[in-house]
Amino acid sequence: MRSATRGTLLGATAVLIIGCSAPAPAPAPSPAPAPKLTPEPGASGAGDPYYPDDGNGGYDALDYEVTVSYDPAKRHLDGDSTVTAKATGDLERFNLDLRGLDVAGVEVDGKPAQFRREGEFELVITPAEPLRGGSTFSTRVRYSGTPRTGEEGPLGSNGWAYTSTGGAYVIGEPHSAAYWYPANETPRDKATFALTARVPAGWAVVSNGREEATATEDGWTTTSFREPSPVASYLTTIAVDRFTIDRENITTDIPVLSAYAPGAGGRREVGDRVVEVIEFLSDKFGPYPQSAAGGIYLNEKIGFSLETQTRPTYAQWADLETVVHENAHQWFGNSVSVASWADICLNECLASYAQWLWAEGKEGQNLDERFRNAVDGLRGNQEFWSHKLYDMGAGNEFDGVYDKGILATHALRKKVGEPVFAKVLREWPAAHKHGNASWPEFEKFVEGAAGSDLSGFFAAWFRGTGIPPDEHLYPGNLRG
C-alpha cells in the first residue's frame, strides 16, 4: 500500500506543475480511541463444583517457567517462577494458588505489583495497571521457605513429601503443584511447563518432559527439564534424591529417562519394560502423545502411584501392571484431561482397562471369562455396585473407578462390538489431544461411533448405584 500511495501523490504533483489546480489532500482520519477498560477482579475459583475454590478465573495460563534451589539437608526451597497467561477479561487483580512459603515479591510485566495472602492458598495480585482483556502478561513470583507436607486425600497424602533417604518428591491428586510453585491449580487450565532446579552436588533432580541440560559448579548441580505439551498442574512434579538414572529412546523423537531412588534399583526389571508397554499401548490408543517417557521409581511405601506427565511416579509396591496403568494415562487423563472432577472415569476407568488389554494381548487371558467370574463373585456385594462412575460426588472420585470401572468398560466393549470399541480407543484421544473433555461428551462420542442410543446402558453401568439388569450386565455374547 505504501508504494501505491506514493504513486498517487507523484501523479498529483505532476498535474500541479503544468498549472492545474488540485484538491487539498484529505486530513488523515483520527485513530479510534482504545476501548475503555472496565477492570474487575478475577474469580478466586475455577468453577469445578467438587472443588470450587481450586484454580482461579480471569485468565488462561499459557506457560510456567519454574526455577528453584533446594537444599535437602535444610529442607529449604528458594523459588523464582514466572507464569505467562492471557487475560480473559479486563483484570483489576487476579489470584494464583500457593500453599505455604513466604512471598518476597511479585512483578507483573516487569513492574512491581501489590500482593496479599488470603485464605489457605490464595495469592491475590494487583498489578500496577489493570490488564486489558485478551492481552498476554507475565507474573514473576519470588518465594522461599520449607515446603508444607500435603493434606490427606482419598488415596493418601497429596503434595510435598520427604523420602526416607533425605530427598523429596511431589505427587498428589487433585492438589500438588501449589505446594512448590504458584499455579492456577485446576486441570481446566493446562499450560506448558519448564523447570530449572539447583541442588547440592551428589543429589539429582527429575521432572516432567525432556531433560535439557545438567551442569555442576561450585558444589551445586543445576538441571533443566521442559514439557512442551500442555499439562494439568497436578501432573507436574519434582523429585530430589540420589537417583541412578537410565536413558534410552523409544524413537529418535521420544527420549526415555528412568530414575531409581536408593534401594529401588531392583525395580529395573519392571522399568526396563516401559518401551514395550508404550509400544503396546500405542497400537491400541494411537501414537504416543507425549514428548518424553520413563519413570520415577521411589523406594517409599506410599498409597498410590501417579501418572505425572511423561514420567510417572511409582510407589515401592508398583509392579508391571502399574506401569501399564500409569502409561495408559498419558493418553487418558494427561493428553485428554477432565473438564471437571466428576469426569474422573475418563481417566481411571480407561487406564484400568488397559491392564486387562495387556493381560489379554500379552498373557493370553480370556477377558470374557474373567468378567463373568468377577460378576459371579460380586453379585451380592451391594457396596461394590453402589459406587457411581460418573458424578460420584466430591471425595468419592476413586471409590469405584479401579474395579467396577474395568467391568463397565469391558461390558461397553461387548455392547458396541470390537470394531467400534477399537475405533473409540484410538479416535477419542486423537479428537481431544492436549485438551479437556467431559464424560457426557464421551458418551455422545461412543454413541456416534456405534450409531445407536446407549443411554440405557450408560445409565445402568456408569450412573447407576446397583447391579445392572441382565440386558446391560451381559451385552452381546458376554453371557457365554
C-alpha positions as CSV (number, residue, x, y, z in Angstrom):
1,M,0.0,0.0,0.0
2,R,2.8,2.4,0.6
3,S,4.0,2.1,-2.9
4,A,0.5,2.8,-4.3
5,T,0.1,5.9,-2.1
6,R,3.4,7.3,-3.2
7,G,2.5,6.9,-6.9
8,T,-0.8,8.8,-6.4
9,L,1.0,11.7,-4.8
10,L,3.6,11.9,-7.5
11,G,0.8,12.0,-10.1
12,A,-0.9,14.9,-8.3
13,T,2.4,16.8,-8.2
14,A,2.9,16.4,-11.9
15,V,-0.5,17.8,-12.6
16,L,0.2,20.8,-10.4
17,I,3.4,21.6,-12.3
18,I,1.5,22.1,-15.5
19,G,-0.7,24.6,-13.8
20,C,-3.9,22.7,-13.0
21,S,-5.4,23.1,-9.6
22,A,-5.7,20.0,-7.4
23,P,-7.8,19.4,-4.3
24,A,-6.1,19.6,-1.0
25,P,-5.4,16.2,0.4
26,A,-7.9,15.0,2.9
27,P,-6.7,15.0,6.5
28,A,-5.7,11.6,7.9
29,P,-8.5,10.1,10.0
30,S,-8.0,10.3,13.7
31,P,-7.2,6.9,15.3
32,A,-10.1,5.2,17.0
33,P,-9.9,5.6,20.8
34,A,-8.9,2.5,22.6
35,P,-11.9,0.7,24.3
36,K,-12.3,1.9,27.8
37,L,-11.1,-0.5,30.4
38,T,-13.7,-1.9,32.8
39,P,-11.4,-4.0,35.1
40,E,-12.9,-6.5,37.5
41,P,-11.2,-8.9,39.9
42,G,-10.6,-12.4,38.6
43,A,-12.5,-15.2,40.3
44,S,-10.9,-17.0,43.2
45,G,-12.0,-20.3,41.9
46,A,-12.2,-22.1,38.5
47,G,-15.8,-23.2,39.0
48,D,-15.5,-27.0,39.4
49,P,-18.4,-27.9,41.7
50,Y,-16.4,-30.5,43.5
51,Y,-13.6,-28.2,44.4
52,P,-15.0,-24.7,43.8
53,D,-12.0,-22.9,45.4
54,D,-9.4,-24.6,43.3
55,G,-7.9,-22.7,40.5
56,N,-8.8,-19.1,39.5
57,G,-10.7,-17.2,36.9
58,G,-10.0,-14.2,34.8
59,Y,-7.0,-15.6,32.8
60,D,-5.8,-18.6,30.9
61,A,-2.4,-19.9,32.0
62,L,-0.1,-20.5,29.0
63,D,3.3,-21.4,30.4
64,Y,5.1,-21.9,33.7
65,E,8.8,-21.2,34.0
66,V,9.8,-22.6,37.4
67,T,13.2,-22.0,38.9
68,V,14.0,-23.5,42.3
69,S,17.0,-24.1,44.6
70,Y,16.5,-26.9,47.1
71,D,18.8,-27.9,50.0
72,P,17.7,-31.4,51.3
73,A,19.8,-31.0,54.5
74,K,17.9,-27.9,55.5
75,R,14.6,-28.7,53.7
76,H,14.7,-25.2,52.4
77,L,13.5,-24.1,49.0
78,D,14.0,-20.8,47.1
79,G,11.8,-20.2,44.1
80,D,11.6,-17.7,41.3
81,S,8.8,-18.6,39.0
82,T,7.1,-16.9,36.1
83,V,3.6,-17.6,34.9
84,T,2.6,-16.4,31.4
85,A,-1.1,-16.0,30.9
86,K,-3.8,-14.4,28.7
87,A,-6.4,-12.3,30.4
88,T,-9.9,-13.4,29.5
89,G,-11.4,-10.1,30.6
90,D,-10.2,-6.7,31.9
91,L,-8.4,-7.6,35.1
92,E,-8.1,-5.3,38.1
93,R,-6.5,-8.1,40.1
94,F,-6.1,-11.9,39.9
95,N,-5.2,-14.9,42.0
96,L,-2.6,-17.6,41.9
97,D,-2.6,-20.7,44.2
98,L,0.4,-21.1,46.5
99,R,0.3,-23.2,49.7
100,G,2.6,-22.0,52.4
101,L,6.0,-20.5,51.5
102,D,6.9,-16.8,52.0
103,V,6.5,-14.5,49.1
104,A,9.3,-11.9,48.8
105,G,8.0,-10.0,45.7
106,V,5.7,-10.1,42.7
107,E,6.1,-8.4,39.4
108,V,3.6,-8.2,36.5
109,D,5.1,-7.4,33.1
110,G,8.3,-6.3,34.9
111,K,6.6,-3.8,37.2
112,P,6.3,-4.4,41.0
113,A,2.8,-5.5,41.9
114,Q,0.9,-5.5,45.2
115,F,0.1,-8.8,46.7
116,R,-1.5,-10.4,49.8
117,R,-2.3,-13.8,51.1
118,E,-6.0,-14.8,51.5
119,G,-7.4,-18.0,53.0
120,E,-5.4,-21.2,52.8
121,F,-3.7,-20.9,49.5
122,E,-4.8,-17.7,47.6
123,L,-2.1,-15.3,46.5
124,V,-4.0,-12.1,45.4
125,I,-2.1,-9.9,43.0
126,T,-2.9,-6.4,42.0
127,P,-0.8,-5.2,39.0
128,A,0.4,-1.6,38.8
129,E,-2.0,-1.1,35.9
130,P,-5.2,-3.0,35.0
131,L,-4.7,-5.7,32.4
132,R,-6.7,-5.5,29.2
133,G,-8.8,-8.5,28.2
134,G,-7.1,-10.5,25.5
135,S,-3.6,-9.3,26.4
136,T,-0.8,-11.7,27.3
137,F,1.0,-10.9,30.6
138,S,3.8,-12.4,32.7
139,T,3.8,-12.7,36.5
140,R,7.0,-13.3,38.4
141,V,6.8,-14.5,42.0
142,R,9.9,-14.9,44.2
143,Y,9.3,-17.1,47.3
144,S,11.1,-19.3,49.8
145,G,10.7,-21.5,52.9
146,T,10.2,-25.0,54.0
147,P,7.5,-26.6,51.7
148,R,4.5,-27.8,53.6
149,T,3.7,-31.5,53.5
150,G,0.4,-32.2,51.9
151,E,-3.1,-33.0,53.1
152,E,-4.6,-36.5,53.2
153,G,-6.6,-37.4,50.1
154,P,-8.7,-40.4,49.2
155,L,-5.7,-42.4,48.2
156,G,-3.0,-41.0,50.5
157,S,-1.1,-37.8,51.2
158,N,-1.1,-35.1,48.4
159,G,1.7,-32.6,47.8
160,W,5.2,-32.3,49.0
161,A,6.8,-35.3,50.8
162,Y,10.1,-36.4,52.1
163,T,11.9,-39.6,51.3
164,S,13.5,-42.0,53.8
165,T,16.9,-41.1,52.3
166,G,16.5,-37.4,52.9
167,G,15.2,-36.4,49.5
168,A,11.9,-35.0,48.5
169,Y,9.1,-35.5,45.9
170,V,5.8,-34.1,44.9
171,I,2.7,-36.1,43.9
172,G,-1.0,-35.5,44.5
173,E,-4.5,-35.5,43.0
174,P,-6.2,-33.1,42.9
175,H,-3.5,-30.9,44.7
176,S,0.3,-30.9,44.4
177,A,1.6,-28.0,42.3
178,A,0.8,-25.2,44.6
179,Y,2.9,-26.8,47.3
180,W,6.1,-25.7,45.5
181,Y,5.3,-23.1,42.8
182,P,2.5,-20.6,42.2
183,A,-0.1,-22.0,39.8
184,N,-3.7,-22.0,38.5
185,E,-4.3,-25.3,40.3
186,T,-7.1,-26.8,38.2
187,P,-7.0,-29.3,35.4
188,R,-9.3,-27.0,33.4
189,D,-6.3,-24.7,32.8
190,K,-3.4,-26.6,31.2
191,A,-0.1,-25.0,30.2
192,T,3.4,-25.8,29.1
193,F,5.9,-26.3,31.9
194,A,9.7,-25.9,32.4
195,L,11.8,-26.4,35.5
196,T,15.3,-25.4,36.3
197,A,16.4,-26.8,39.6
198,R,19.6,-26.4,41.7
199,V,20.6,-29.0,44.3
200,P,23.8,-29.8,46.1
201,A,26.3,-31.9,44.2
202,G,25.6,-35.6,44.7
203,W,21.8,-35.1,44.5
204,A,19.8,-35.3,41.3
205,V,16.5,-33.7,40.1
206,V,13.9,-35.4,37.9
207,S,10.9,-33.7,36.5
208,N,8.5,-33.7,33.5
209,G,9.3,-33.6,29.8
210,R,12.7,-33.5,28.1
211,E,15.9,-33.2,30.0
212,E,17.6,-30.2,28.5
213,A,20.9,-29.7,30.4
214,T,22.8,-30.6,33.6
215,A,25.9,-28.9,35.0
216,T,27.7,-28.9,38.3
217,E,29.6,-25.8,39.5
218,D,30.7,-24.6,43.0
219,G,29.3,-27.7,44.7
220,W,25.8,-27.3,43.1
221,T,24.1,-29.2,40.3
222,T,21.6,-27.4,38.0
223,T,19.3,-29.4,35.8
224,S,16.6,-28.2,33.5
225,F,13.5,-30.0,32.0
226,R,10.9,-28.8,29.6
227,E,7.5,-30.2,28.8
228,P,6.2,-28.6,25.5
229,S,2.8,-30.2,25.7
230,P,0.1,-28.6,27.9
231,V,-0.1,-30.2,31.3
232,A,-2.6,-30.1,34.1
233,S,-0.8,-28.7,37.2
234,Y,-1.3,-31.7,39.4
235,L,0.6,-33.8,36.8
236,T,3.8,-31.7,37.2
237,T,6.4,-32.9,39.6
238,I,9.9,-32.5,41.1
239,A,11.8,-35.4,42.7
240,V,15.1,-34.9,44.5
241,D,17.2,-37.9,45.6
242,R,20.5,-39.6,44.9
243,F,19.0,-41.2,41.8
244,T,20.6,-43.7,39.5
245,I,19.4,-42.6,36.0
246,D,18.9,-44.8,32.9
247,R,18.4,-43.2,29.5
248,E,17.3,-44.7,26.2
249,N,14.9,-43.9,23.3
250,I,11.6,-45.2,22.0
251,T,12.2,-43.4,18.7
252,T,14.6,-40.6,17.9
253,D,11.9,-38.2,18.9
254,I,10.9,-39.7,22.3
255,P,13.7,-39.9,24.9
256,V,13.2,-42.2,27.9
257,L,14.6,-41.3,31.3
258,S,14.0,-43.6,34.3
259,A,15.3,-42.6,37.7
260,Y,15.7,-45.1,40.6
261,A,15.9,-43.9,44.1
262,P,18.4,-45.6,46.6
263,G,17.0,-49.1,47.3
264,A,14.8,-49.1,44.2
265,G,17.4,-50.5,41.8
266,G,15.8,-53.9,41.8
267,R,12.8,-52.3,40.0
268,R,14.7,-52.2,36.8
269,E,13.1,-55.5,35.8
270,V,9.8,-53.5,35.6
271,G,11.2,-50.2,34.5
272,D,13.1,-51.7,31.6
273,R,9.8,-52.7,30.0
274,V,8.4,-49.2,29.7
275,V,9.3,-49.1,26.0
276,E,7.5,-52.4,25.4
277,V,4.5,-51.1,27.3
278,I,4.3,-47.8,25.4
279,E,4.6,-49.6,22.1
280,F,1.8,-52.0,23.1
281,L,-0.5,-49.1,24.2
282,S,0.3,-47.1,21.1
283,D,-1.0,-50.0,19.0
284,K,-4.3,-49.7,21.0
285,F,-4.7,-46.0,21.5
286,G,-2.8,-44.4,18.7
287,P,0.6,-42.6,18.6
288,Y,2.2,-41.8,22.0
289,P,1.0,-38.2,22.7
290,Q,3.8,-37.0,25.0
291,S,7.3,-35.5,24.4
292,A,9.2,-38.0,26.6
293,A,8.7,-41.1,28.7
294,G,10.2,-43.1,31.6
295,G,9.5,-43.2,35.3
296,I,10.5,-42.1,38.8
297,Y,10.9,-45.1,41.0
298,L,10.7,-44.3,44.6
299,N,11.5,-46.6,47.5
300,E,8.6,-45.3,49.6
301,K,5.6,-47.1,51.0
302,I,3.1,-44.6,49.8
303,G,-0.6,-45.3,49.0
304,F,-0.6,-44.6,45.3
305,S,1.5,-44.1,42.1
306,L,0.7,-41.2,39.9
307,E,0.7,-40.6,36.2
308,T,2.9,-37.4,36.4
309,Q,3.1,-36.4,32.7
310,T,5.7,-38.1,30.6
311,R,7.3,-39.7,33.7
312,P,5.0,-41.5,36.2
313,T,6.0,-41.6,39.8
314,Y,5.9,-45.1,41.3
315,A,5.5,-46.2,44.9
316,Q,7.6,-49.0,46.3
317,W,5.0,-51.7,45.6
318,A,4.3,-50.7,41.9
319,D,4.5,-53.7,39.5
320,L,4.3,-54.1,35.8
321,E,0.5,-53.8,35.8
322,T,1.0,-50.4,37.5
323,V,3.4,-49.3,34.7
324,V,0.8,-50.3,32.2
325,H,-1.9,-48.3,34.1
326,E,0.1,-45.1,34.6
327,N,1.4,-45.1,31.0
328,A,-2.2,-45.5,29.7
329,H,-2.9,-42.3,31.5
330,Q,-0.5,-40.5,29.1
331,W,-3.5,-40.7,26.7
332,F,-6.4,-40.9,29.1
333,G,-6.0,-38.2,31.8
334,N,-2.9,-36.5,30.7
335,S,-3.4,-35.7,27.0
336,V,-7.2,-35.7,27.4
337,S,-7.8,-34.2,30.8
338,V,-11.0,-34.0,32.7
339,A,-13.3,-30.9,32.3
340,S,-14.4,-31.5,36.0
341,W,-13.5,-34.0,38.6
342,A,-16.9,-35.6,38.1
343,D,-15.4,-36.9,34.9
344,I,-12.6,-39.0,36.5
345,C,-13.8,-42.2,34.9
346,L,-12.4,-40.8,31.7
347,N,-9.0,-41.2,33.3
348,E,-9.3,-44.2,35.7
349,C,-11.8,-46.5,34.0
350,L,-9.9,-46.4,30.7
351,A,-6.4,-46.6,32.2
352,S,-7.6,-49.5,34.5
353,Y,-9.0,-51.3,31.5
354,A,-5.6,-51.0,29.8
355,Q,-4.4,-53.6,32.4
356,W,-7.0,-56.0,31.0
357,L,-5.9,-55.3,27.5
358,W,-2.3,-56.1,28.5
359,A,-3.4,-59.3,30.2
360,E,-5.3,-60.3,27.0
361,G,-2.7,-59.3,24.5
362,K,0.5,-60.3,26.3
363,E,-0.6,-63.1,28.6
364,G,-3.4,-64.6,26.6
365,Q,-6.2,-64.2,29.2
366,N,-9.8,-64.7,28.2
367,L,-11.4,-61.5,29.3
368,D,-15.0,-62.6,28.9
369,E,-14.3,-65.5,31.3
370,R,-12.6,-63.1,33.7
371,F,-15.5,-60.7,33.5
372,R,-18.1,-63.5,34.2
373,N,-16.1,-64.9,37.1
374,A,-15.8,-61.4,38.6
375,V,-19.5,-60.7,38.3
376,D,-20.5,-64.0,39.8
377,G,-18.3,-63.3,42.8
378,L,-19.7,-59.8,43.2
379,R,-23.3,-60.3,42.5
380,G,-24.4,-60.0,46.1
381,N,-21.9,-57.2,47.0
382,Q,-24.2,-54.2,47.1
383,E,-21.4,-51.9,48.3
384,F,-19.4,-52.7,45.1
385,W,-22.3,-51.9,42.8
386,S,-23.3,-48.8,44.7
387,H,-20.4,-46.7,43.5
388,K,-21.3,-44.3,40.7
389,L,-18.7,-44.0,37.9
390,Y,-19.8,-40.6,36.8
391,D,-20.7,-37.6,39.1
392,M,-20.0,-39.6,42.2
393,G,-19.6,-36.6,44.5
394,A,-16.5,-34.9,45.9
395,G,-14.3,-37.2,47.9
396,N,-15.8,-40.3,46.2
397,E,-13.9,-39.9,42.9
398,F,-11.8,-43.1,43.3
399,D,-14.3,-45.4,45.0
400,G,-15.4,-47.5,42.0
401,V,-13.3,-46.5,39.0
402,Y,-10.5,-49.0,39.5
403,D,-12.7,-52.1,39.8
404,K,-16.3,-51.5,38.8
405,G,-14.8,-49.3,36.1
406,I,-13.0,-52.2,34.5
407,L,-16.1,-54.3,34.3
408,A,-18.2,-51.4,32.9
409,T,-15.6,-50.8,30.2
410,H,-15.5,-54.4,29.2
411,A,-19.3,-54.5,29.1
412,L,-19.1,-51.4,26.9
413,R,-16.7,-53.2,24.6
414,K,-19.1,-56.1,24.2
415,K,-22.1,-53.8,23.8
416,V,-20.6,-51.8,20.8
417,G,-18.6,-54.6,19.3
418,E,-14.9,-54.9,18.5
419,P,-14.6,-52.6,15.5
420,V,-16.4,-49.7,17.2
421,F,-14.6,-50.2,20.5
422,A,-11.2,-50.2,18.8
423,K,-12.2,-47.1,16.9
424,V,-13.2,-45.3,20.1
425,L,-9.9,-46.1,21.9
426,R,-7.9,-44.5,19.1
427,E,-10.2,-41.7,17.9
428,W,-11.3,-40.3,21.3
429,P,-7.8,-39.3,22.5
430,A,-6.9,-38.0,19.0
431,A,-10.0,-35.8,18.9
432,H,-9.2,-34.2,22.3
433,K,-5.4,-34.3,22.2
434,H,-3.9,-32.0,24.8
435,G,-7.3,-30.7,25.7
436,N,-10.1,-31.3,28.2
437,A,-13.3,-33.3,27.9
438,S,-16.3,-34.5,29.9
439,W,-17.9,-37.8,30.5
440,P,-21.2,-36.8,28.8
441,E,-19.1,-35.9,25.7
442,F,-17.5,-39.4,25.8
443,E,-21.0,-41.0,25.9
444,K,-22.1,-39.0,22.8
445,F,-18.8,-39.9,21.1
446,V,-19.4,-43.6,21.6
447,E,-23.0,-43.4,20.5
448,G,-21.9,-41.6,17.4
449,A,-19.3,-44.3,16.6
450,A,-21.8,-47.1,17.3
451,G,-24.7,-45.3,15.5
452,S,-27.1,-46.2,18.3
453,D,-28.7,-44.9,21.5
454,L,-26.7,-46.2,24.5
455,S,-28.3,-44.1,27.2
456,G,-29.8,-47.1,29.0
457,F,-26.5,-48.9,29.1
458,F,-24.6,-45.8,30.3
459,A,-27.3,-45.1,33.0
460,A,-27.1,-48.7,34.3
461,W,-23.3,-49.0,34.4
462,F,-21.9,-45.6,34.9
463,R,-24.6,-43.6,36.5
464,G,-26.4,-46.3,38.5
465,T,-25.9,-47.5,42.1
466,G,-27.0,-51.1,41.7
467,I,-26.1,-54.1,39.7
468,P,-27.2,-53.5,36.1
469,P,-30.1,-55.5,34.7
470,D,-29.1,-58.6,32.7
471,E,-29.6,-56.9,29.3
472,H,-26.8,-54.5,30.2
473,L,-24.9,-56.8,32.6
474,Y,-24.2,-59.3,29.8
475,P,-24.4,-57.5,26.5
476,G,-23.6,-59.2,23.2
477,N,-22.3,-62.7,23.7
478,L,-20.9,-61.9,27.1
479,R,-23.2,-64.3,29.0
480,G,-21.4,-67.2,27.2
